[in-house]
Amino acid sequence: MKRILLLLLFSFNCLLFSGQKLSIDGKISNFENKPVENASIRLIKQKDSSIISSTLTNKEGNFSLKINELNEPSILKAEADKLLPYSKNFDRINASLRLEEIRLDKDKISDIEEVVITASPIKIKKDTIEFNANAIKVRPDSNIQELLKSIDGIEVDSDGKITVNGKEVDQIMINGKPFFDATGKIALENIPADIIKNIQVTSTKTKEEELTGKTPKSEKSTINFNIDEKKNQGFISRITGGYGSDKRYEASGFLSYFKNKTKISLLGSSNNINTKGFTNDEAQNLGGNTGSRGGNNVKGIQKSTTIGVNYSDQLSSNVDLESLGVTRNETNLETASKVSRTTFLPDSTLKTDSENHADNSTEQYNFNSAVKIRPDSLSTFYFSPKLSISKTTNVRNSKSITYKNDELLNDSESSTHAKSENNSFSQNLYYSKKFKKKGRSLYASLNTSISESTNDNLTKSATKFYQSSDPDDIRNQLSQSKNQNNNYSFNAKYSEPVSDSLNVTLGLNYNSKNLSSIRNINDFDENTGQYSNYNILLSKSSDQKNNQLSPEINIELNKKKYSVWASTTVNFSDLKYDAVFNGEHYNLQRNFTLPDYNAGLQYHISENSKLSIYNSASFTVPAPENVIPYRDESNPLITYEGNPDLKNTWSNRTSVYFNNFNTKTSFNYNVNLSFTYSNNDVTNFSFYDESGKQFVSYRNISGNKSATLGGSLGKTYKWNDNKLTIRPKANVNYRYNKGYINGQEFLGNSYTFTPGIGFTYDKKDKVNIKPSYNVNYTLSNYENYSVESIKNTYQTFRLELTNYFLKTNLIFENDFEYNKSSNITPGFKRDFYFWNTSIGYTFYKKQLTAKVRVYDILNQNQSVRRTISSSYVEDREDLILKRYIMFSLTLKLNKFTGRKI
């Protein structure tokens, strides 16, 4: 902790705060002599239009702009929605000023339906929060993912998961359209930040809500990046090549051509520094984002080669090609891990130490497309077929040893060589028709999904048991499996307005699911030298058919300040399951009538703040494999057996989200709360024999629940060319979990507390500093366990430092990280330092950048993590990329409407 405090103090020694001594005061009124609230007041430099200070007017129309003495020409600007702007020039300001009342006349050509809060870096348009990209400071040549990491309320975790004010992001769009796919990973890693005009955040819309214009009800969010209109005609390009020590290399290229509605993007990449896809080095925090660093979180050493093309266009006035994309990706990933797991039994503990090494090679082709057709002004068709083909080869070696209270129970060694092919195809057809009566609409969809996978797996294993009379398990087997999954669904809905704000929707959904699976295992015959001895005990086959009919009714009320909705569905299901296990036939047929519902409220407390409440409840049917009473002994250390008496699981979830963006004070915060309760959860009922072999069946258990409370805030201070942002955050999670271990019921109470704080200090064209400190504290209490409690504290300090020299042509970058775990198994390192550095020089009209970077200077990078669950504690160390030095050269050539950049 002392080292972290010293590092924090060191990182702030360059922050010299100076008070703002002068002020410009005034009042804004409109043409009716009424005060104007939330008018944008900005003082900018005349020479380059950079903002010196900004604020908003209060309810009385008054404002007070805090500044320092200014000895150069400046311009005061006042702007408000639907009113003509005002400006006033100053040669110098060396004393506080009180201006006469400023009256803004009506803008007669303005006819804007949306409510715009302010012309500041943040705007709110109905349910959309919009951020001005030019106001977000990122490193040169960063991608758009780096923009997200610098926005208050947006979090990007180590696995690349994005949340906005506590809501998960499930769609990334460019100019309102998918870029290769809706997940947006390719867009995040390849679109340069400097061409983005603004970033819009809104609730994710279903295809029905998108086509019919209904209010979105999802708990998830969509982020849309809009390209600057001035840069929407021309092309952008990035080409990077680099080579370094230990034969590390990278090569990437990105070219995108824009002309009004026509957009064509080409991209390619090849590297062995763990960058996924086609990410260039400038956007990857000095080389790879590997291990526990950054957004990729790749465990192991990965080589990848990718090429892709994406095309979108407006083919005619009523045909819009949203996306037509093809990608090919080839990867080779080498992984190695060391794991120590302690399992808590009521009267003892089991400790299993294992090591694994694997080499995985994959070749994958993806095709996706989406087209929107509007035959008339009221009707829309939307068609989106997708195809994926992949081949994988995996070679894996592993060994493990298990002790019970320091007494050896068993050990195991195995090697596998597997080849698999996976093919999938889906096509989605949507139709929407609006009627002349506002709110009346008809919607229908037809969705098809077909997938097939085959796998040939050669396994050699030896498992020895030391504390029982059970014979050792020696295997030399060839497993051949094939799985097919066909899904078809049809959905139709009709909406009728009861009044201007009240709408009722009736719907009917039909879904047909067909799954077939076959696994044939043959043992090696020493007499013939072939895998010809059919193993009937481990082979299996199954066919599942599930038809479901679901009528639905939905009621929604949409007012100016709030929206309320509630819907209920009754699912009539017919399940048929036929299977052969261990040479015996099993049949299962069940019919279900299960209701579910969801309800919600979205309330705009003010133009700056919003409250959202969601509640839903649903039933889940147990998987047929968990119900059929057969024994699966394909794993020599774990035997599974189904339970025909399992009941359906019922769960209820409530969540609350509140966020506030006060653009006048540059202060924002958000709070989110969720609670989940389950009844008849399906859980493992397991016990261990004297040799350490585990036997698992399934039982229902009720009363499991979890709760999460989290939030964050951001506050920005500006003076002269300085900007400081403070971002504290905290999250508390509680889980009450009941289950079974070694045949007895246990109870676990788990608490996780994750506070953190981050700072960003920027002095224009001089220095940018981003320190952060995060703590993950975990505590678990147990009943009917051999231990009463266990806890761990994991601390992370990060510092990102960027220095600019020679008019920003020379850039010196440093990323530093310190990690420490308070409680970990002997043999695993508790703490380590991680440091990257680079120096880059931009020349030839800033079109070329030469860079030398050192990844993991101290050669200490590691991936060690402790996981605390309801029944075990696991410490894990993975192979990750370590120190290398690389020289790279990047060519950037952009041209927009006759201008080169």
Secondary structure, 3 states (H helix, E strand, C coil): CHHHHHHHHHHCCCCCCCCCCEEEEEEEECCCCCECCCCEEEEEECCCCCEEEEEECCCCCEEEEEECCECCCEEEEEECCCECCEEEEECCECCCEECCCEECCECCCCCCCCCCCCCCCEEEECCEEEEEHHHCCCCCCCEHHHHHHCCCCEEECCCCCEEECCEEEEEEEECCEECCCCCCHHHHHHCEHHHEEEEEEEECCCHHHHHHCCCCCCCCEEEEEEECHHHCEEEEEEEEEEEEHHHCEEEEEEEEEEECCEEEEEEEEEECCCCCCCCCHHHHCCCCCECCCCCCCECEEEEEEEEEEEEEEEEECCEEEEEEEEEEEEEEEEEEEEEEEEEECCCCEEEEEEEEEEEEEEEEEEEEEEEEECCCCCEEEEEEEEEEEEEEEEEEEEEEEEEECCEEEEEEEEEEEEEEEEEEEEEEEEEEEECCCCCCEEEEEEEEEEEEEEEEEEEEEEEEECCCCCCCEEEEEEEEEEEEEEEEEEEEEEEEECCCCEEEEEEEEEEEEEEEEEEEEEEEECCCCEEEEECCCCCEEEEEEEEEEEEEEEEEEECCCEEEEEEEEEEEEEEEEEEEECCEEEEEEEEEEEEEEEEEEEECCCCCEEEEEEEEEEEECCCHHHHCCCEEEEECCEEEECCCCCCCEEEEEEEEEEEEEECCCCEEEEEEEEEEEEECEEEEEEEECCCCCEEEEEEEECCCEEEEEEEEEEEEEEECCEEEEEEEEEEEEEEEEEEEECCEEEEEEEEEECCEEEEEEEECCCEEEEEEEEEEEEEEEEECCCCCEEEEEEEEEEEEEEEEECCCCEEEEEEEEEEEECCCCCCCCCEEEEEEEEEEEEECCCCEEEEEEEECCCCCCCEEEEEECCCEEEEEEECECCCEEEEEEEEECCEECCEEC
